[in-house]
Amino acid sequence: MIKMMICIECPKSCALAVEIDNGKVIRVQGSKCPKGAAYAALEVQDPARILTATIVSEGLSLKLIPVRTNKPIPKKDLLRAMEEIKKINIKAPVKAGDIIIKNLLGLGVKVVATRAVQ
């Protein structure tokens, strides 16, 4: 099977033709840099994403505090991760980079604030 995808690893945005057999990447064509093949393999075999979201705050200048994971999490866990994030309610001021969740879903991933809020 051939799957078409756009590589997002660098600004070139290469159109990749990825040959897949039994869930494994056999060949990648169309990559203009070495990152394309690695991106295609991960995207087919173990897709992951950085999760960005907001957390509710009480008594602060913003009602929603923007946050993100410090590294990608498996796509299959995104909805469960959002359910965990929705449970959080912040009442104290935060600085950009503050860790809001230390170990999201036991994945070893941190959720960090991306904006200071007083």
Order of alpha helices (4+ residues) and beta strands (2+ residues): beta-beta-beta-alpha-beta-beta-beta-beta-alpha-beta-beta-beta
